[in-house]
Amino acid sequence: MTTATHPDARSGQRGPDKFSARRRELATATLKTLAELGYARTSLREIAQNSAFSHGVLHYYFRDKLDLIAEAVRIYEDLCVTRYDEAVASATTADELRRDFSSMFVATLRADSSLHRLWYDLRNQTRYEESLRDEVREIELRRTEMIWNVVHRFCELRGAPARMTRQLVYVAFDGIFQQGLDDLLNGADPEMTGARDLLDEVFAAL
């Protein structure tokens, strides 16, 4: 049997690397469309109709919409997991870090609400789509580490160890984030007052 040669390999470039780069490019370019459509209303054909790429191109690089959404969310999370690094590095007091973190927390909810909605939409689908679970679990671990870095530095600056475990800290902050997103999207709390108050409560409990 003759083994088919990938077109990228024939071009003299490293096929798998170029294929992965093209997948990343397409997922990045369609991220806005994915976020606007959400999981339930998304298909490769719908994405193609709302982007500059044909259905055939998308289908060539992605098995199905789950494959594309997972790649897009992974790319977004690559950026998100560093969003609080500046606050952690620059804060000189625990209170300063708490304030800066809360401001960034609220800012990303406002600026990227559709993308965060896509993340929670994808995470919910793991209850039905086993193929997504490894990807989502990996992202969850990175988000847990991101939040723990903030809390660890906060406790260092305060001069006392955390009274919560890493996992409990993540569950608390993630719950506030998700509720804040819901309140923002449905207009219940456009000023994010509830999220800010809950964040202060968690920091006080640490």
Buried (B, 14 or more C-beta within 10 A) or exposed (E): EEEEEEEBBEEEEEBEEBBBEBBBEBBEEBBBBBBBBBBEEBBBEBBBEBBEBEBEBBBEBBEEBBBBBBBBBBBBBEEBBEBBEEBBEEBEEBEBBBBBBBEBBBEBBEEBBBBBBBBBBBBEBBEEBEEBEEBBEEBBEBBBEBBBBBBBBBBBBBEEEBEBEBEEBBBBBBEBBBBBBEBBBEEEBEEBEBBBEBBEEBBEEB
